[in-house]
Amino acid sequence: MVPQIKKVFYPLFAALLLIGGLLPASGQSAFASSSASTTSANSAGSAPIDAVLVLDASNSMAKSDPQKIGNEAMRLFIDMLPVQGDRVGIVSYTDVVQREKALLDIQSQSDKEELKTFIGQLGRGAYTDTAVGVTEAVNMLQRSTEAGREPLIVLLADGNTQLNTKKSKTLEQSQQELSDSVQKAKEAGIPVYTIGLNADGKLNQAELEKVSTDTGGKSFVTNSAEDLPSILSEIFASHQQLNVVPLDSLTGNGDFQDVKISVPNANVLEANVSITSKQKVELKLKDPSGAEVAIPSDSVTRSSSKTYSLLKMIKPQEGDWTLSVKGATQDQIDINLVFNYDLELATDPLSKSSYGKGDKVDVSAYLTSGGDKLDSPELYATMKATLVVQDTETKTESALPMTLKDTQFSGSYELPEAHKYTLLVRAEADSFYRESPPIQIDAAAGTVAGGAGTEKAFPWMPVILSVLGLILLAVIAFFVMKYLKKANKGFVGQMVIEIRDENTGERSYPQYKKLNTYKGRFNMHQLLQLAPELKDTENIVLTPGSEDRIILRSSAEGVPIEKSGRVVDTSKGLELKSGDRITIPMAQAGKTIMVEYLV
């Protein structure tokens, strides 16, 4: 939604709902504000993620990351994601954004390969400004935000800032920019996970830890690619309410050695098995019946690099699988397992609509799959549940064990004071955990909000006020949506881009840029991955037209737009339909950009 409209529309919408009693007047729960990952985890197992991978590409990284562990980490993270549904963007920075790839909607393995190819093309440059990378990542997520998606940032850096003294930006300004961007990420519920790369021992660990802590993420340190599977597994698991399951390590002996993979139940969507070794390994896989499963196949994929192999088992059958691993003699082979589940944790409505000091609150919880209550006693039997209560006024927290009967967890808490409380249930098994939506109880005012809701007397007066408010809202919404339909219209198709170097005559490989991630408008500079030498193209703006066409307008001085060999006037908008080609000579940069629009 357009920012100016947000400022007016959202507060008005909330106010009208408050008038009608349809929203609680209280803010976020204390638990939600304490950790961005808690907020996102309530929909784990069903909500796709929007991840931006941010890499420090300064020359200093040649010492702090000589093996390009950061690049390997990004590849592994992409491999761990499901084959479809998530979106990933990439930002490479020095003291400016070096290269950028907008959020790509992953729909196939080829989309993952496109991202990994882009990572392999990243170079390095002078100077470092961590604020630049974090700021662009936050902006990227906010530009492309969509309801029902969970955002996160993974920052790979040494945490040090080295500015160009010939530029006017000061260290204090850089620190303020970083602080502002971290605050924006916190407010938007975007956790930042940092991986400190420390091969030369000059890591600014405090800087990276603060970024993670302030946004509800986690901070890690490594100087070895061998640590990556466990680190990336933990990041992936933390965001999705999963636990990393370490399997037996092996020492290669030139023969196949067996490792058991126990799939605990039928609700496992994926099993990600990461195998780290310094030399290549051979893998074989057998299902619980003992039948060999082809790698790759429709149900198993394998991704490999110079430091890891990732085996992804899709909707694996419940039971004990056998992974056979053949490694080189004396090669240390570490194996980690992360399951992805289609499970949520829900609570029953409370028995009362009002609670005061001394009242006992009875809470019951259960797992759901696909929105339906899960009836699998064997799964519950492996779990433990805790009722977590926080007094939001004193900030004290209590954790009470819950009892299990069949497929229901039950627990109680007596309210000791006339304070505000937040209650949630946390249920944990070996390979995953789930937290229920929080319930807020105001023991002074006698109100309940959140959770599964409670039964109340029918609120006639709020309904009357709601009707009046909704009539007004409908009138406002009509004009707002009319504006948004025009301002926030999306794009279709893709741009095929080639760049010719006029000094050498060399042409780049065609780059295919999908346009469906852009809303309302974007500029050519964004499409060109923000290449510094092509900065003038930021004044070439594209907006969606009718019938799947694009309107191009340019205010870039000294940069003509050519079509069919002739310079065209774009001041009133140049319409591009599928198959149209334009050429943009960049004389100052010694480059010529060739663009074709395809639907």
C-alpha positions, 0 to 999 in steps of 0.5 A, spaced: 500 500 500 502 506 498 505 510 504 501 516 504 495 512 504 497 507 509 498 513 514 491 515 513 487 509 512 490 504 517 489 508 523 482 510 520 480 503 519 483 501 526 479 507 529 472 504 526 473 497 528 475 500 535 468 503 535 465 497 534 468 493 539 471 489 533 479 490 535 482 490 542 484 496 544 491 493 547 497 493 543 501 487 541 503 482 547 509 482 551 511 476 548 510 478 541 514 485 542 520 481 545 522 477 539 520 478 532 521 470 531 515 469 536 511 473 532 512 470 525 513 463 528 505 463 530 504 461 523 510 456 522 509 450 517 504 454 513 506 461 512 512 462 506 518 466 508 521 472 504 528 472 506 533 477 503 541 475 504 546 480 505 553 480 503 559 484 505 563 484 498 568 489 501 576 488 499 577 486 507 573 480 506 578 477 502 582 476 509 576 475 513 572 470 508 578 468 504 574 461 502 568 465 500 564 462 506 559 467 505 557 465 498 557 458 500 552 460 506 547 463 501 547 457 497 546 452 502 540 457 505 537 457 498 537 449 498 534 448 504 528 452 502 522 448 499 522 447 492 516 452 491 513 458 495 518 462 498 521 468 496 529 470 496 532 477 494 540 478 495 544 484 496 551 485 495 554 491 498 561 495 500 559 503 501 554 502 496 549 497 494 554 493 489 549 488 486 542 487 488 537 481 486 529 483 487 525 478 491 524 472 486 518 467 487 521 460 488 517 456 483 522 450 481 529 448 482 531 452 476 529 458 480 534 456 486 539 455 480 538 462 478 539 465 485 545 461 486 548 463 479 547 470 481 551 469 487 557 466 483 557 472 479 558 477 485 565 481 486 568 485 491 570 492 492 573 498 496 570 500 503 565 498 507 558 500 510 554 495 514 548 500 514 548 500 506 546 493 506 542 492 512 538 499 510 537 496 502 535 489 505 529 492 510 527 497 504 527 491 499 522 487 504 518 493 505 517 495 498 515 488 496 511 486 503 505 481 502 500 479 507 501 472 510 509 472 508 514 471 514 520 476 513 527 475 515 534 478 513 541 474 513 547 478 514 554 475 512 559 480 514 565 482 519 561 487 522 567 493 520 565 499 517 571 503 513 568 509 509 571 513 503 574 519 506 573 522 499 565 522 501 562 526 505 558 521 509 561 520 517 562 514 521 556 517 526 552 518 520 553 511 518 551 508 525 545 513 525 543 510 519 544 503 521 540 504 528 534 507 524 534 501 519 534 496 525 529 500 528 525 499 522 526 492 522 524 491 529 517 495 528 516 491 522 517 484 525 523 483 521 529 479 525 536 479 522 540 473 523 548 475 523 553 470 521 560 473 523 566 471 518 572 471 522 578 468 518 583 474 520 580 475 527 578 482 526 570 481 527 566 486 530 562 481 534 559 486 538 556 490 532 553 484 529 550 481 536 546 488 537 543 488 530 541 481 531 538 482 539 535 488 537 531 485 531 529 478 535 534 474 531 540 470 532 548 471 532 553 466 529 560 466 528 565 462 524 571 461 520 570 455 517 565 452 512 564 446 516 560 450 521 555 452 515 550 447 515 549 447 523 548 455 523 544 455 517 540 449 520 539 453 526 537 459 523 532 456 518 529 452 524 529 458 529 524 462 524 520 456 523 519 453 530 523 447 528 529 443 532 536 441 529 537 434 530 544 432 529 545 425 527 551 420 528 558 423 525 562 419 520 569 418 519 570 416 511 573 409 510 572 408 503 566 404 504 558 405 505 556 407 512 549 407 514 545 412 518 538 412 521 533 417 519 527 416 523 521 420 520 516 421 526 510 422 523 505 423 517 505 430 518 513 431 516 512 436 509 520 435 508 526 432 511 532 436 510 539 432 511 545 436 510 552 432 509 558 436 510 565 434 508 571 436 505 571 431 500 565 429 495 561 423 498 556 418 495 549 417 497 544 412 497 537 412 500 532 406 502 525 407 505 522 404 511 520 398 507 528 397 505 527 399 498 532 403 494 530 410 492 533 414 487 537 420 488 534 425 485 527 423 484 520 426 484 520 425 492 528 426 493 532 432 491 540 433 492 544 439 492 551 439 492 557 444 493 564 444 494 563 443 502 556 440 503 551 436 500 543 437 501 538 431 501 531 434 501 526 428 502 519 431 500 513 428 504 517 422 506 513 416 509 513 415 516 518 410 519 526 409 519 529 410 513 537 408 511 542 413 509 548 410 506 554 415 506 561 413 502 566 418 504 574 418 503 578 415 508 579 419 514 574 425 511 570 427 517 563 427 515 558 431 519 550 430 518 544 434 521 537 433 520 531 439 520 524 437 519 519 441 516 512 440 519 504 442 517 502 443 524 500 449 528 498 449 536 491 452 538 487 453 544 480 452 546 476 458 548 477 460 555 471 458 560 469 465 562 469 472 558 472 476 565 477 474 570 480 478 576 485 477 582 485 470 585 481 467 579 483 461 576 485 461 568 484 454 565 487 453 558 487 447 554 491 446 547 492 442 541 495 441 535 492 442 528 494 440 521 491 444 515 486 447 520 483 441 523 485 438 530 490 433 529 488 426 532 495 422 533 496 420 540 502 417 538 505 424 536 502 427 542 506 422 547 513 424 545 511 432 546 511 436 553 507 442 554 508 448 558 503 454 560 508 460 560 505 466 563 508 473 563 505 479 568 506 485 563 506 490 569 512 487 573 515 483 567 515 477 571 514 470 568 512 463 570 512 457 566 507 451 569 508 444 566 501 442 563 498 435 563 496 431 557 490 427 556 489 423 549 490 429 544 489 435 549 494 439 553 491 442 560 494 447 565 491 452 570 494 459 573 491 463 578 492 470 577 495 473 583 494 481 582 489 485 579 495 486 573 495 485 565 497 478 563 499 474 557 499 467 556 501 462 551 502 455 550 509 452 548 509 444 546 515 441 544 518 435 541 525 432 539 525 435 532 520 441 533 516 446 537 510 450 537 507 456 540 500 458 541 497 465 539 498 469 546 492 471 550 491 477 554 488 478 560 487 484 564 485 482 571 483 490 573 479 491 567 476 484 567 477 483 559 480 478 555 483 478 548 487 474 543 487 466 543 481 463 540 476 468 543 471 467 548 463 467 548 460 474 550 453 477 551 451 480 544 454 487 544 448 491 541 451 498 542 457 496 539 454 493 533 450 499 531 456 504 532 460 499 527 454 499 522 455 507 522 462 506 522 462 501 516 458 505 512 463 511 513 469 506 511 465 503 505 465 510 502 472 512 504 474 505 502 471 506 495 475 512 493 482 509 496 481 502 493 480 506 486 486 510 487 490 503 489 488 499 483 491 505 479 497 506 484 499 499 486 497 495 479 502 489 478 507 487 472 507 481 468 512 478 464 519 479 464 525 483 461 531 480 457 537 484 458 544 484 455 549 489 456 554 491 450 561 494 452 563 499 447 570 499 448 571 491 447 565 489 443 563 484 448 556 482 450 553 479 457 549 473 457 542 475 457 539 476 463 531 474 464 528 479 470 521 477 472 517 483 473 511 480 478 515 482 484 514 490 482 508 494 484 506 500 482 513 502 478 520 501 478 526 504 475 531 501 470 537 502 475 533 497 479 532 492 474 540 492 472 542 490 479 543 497 481 550 497 477 554 504 479 556 506 472 549 505 470 546 510 475 543 515 470 538 509 469 534 510 475 531 516 471 528 511 466 521 509 470 516 504 468 509 503 470 504 498 468 499 499 462 493 496 460 493 489 456 499 487 459 503 493 457 508 497 460 509 505 460 516 507 460 518 515 461 525 517 461 528 524 464 535 521 464 539 527 461 544 525 455 541 518 455 537 517 449 531 511 448 532 508 441 527 503 438 527 500 431 534 504 430 531 511 432 531 516 438 523 516 441 520 521 445 518 518 452 516 524 455 508 522 454 510 515 455 513 510 451 508 504 450 511 497 450 508 491 448 510 483 448 516 483 443 518 490 443 525 492 444 529 498 446 536 500 446 539 505 451 546 508 449 550 510 455 556 514 452 559 516 459 559 509 461 561 506 455 555 501 455 549 500 451 543 496 454 539 492 450 532 490 453 526 486 450 519 485 454 516 479 453 509 476 456 
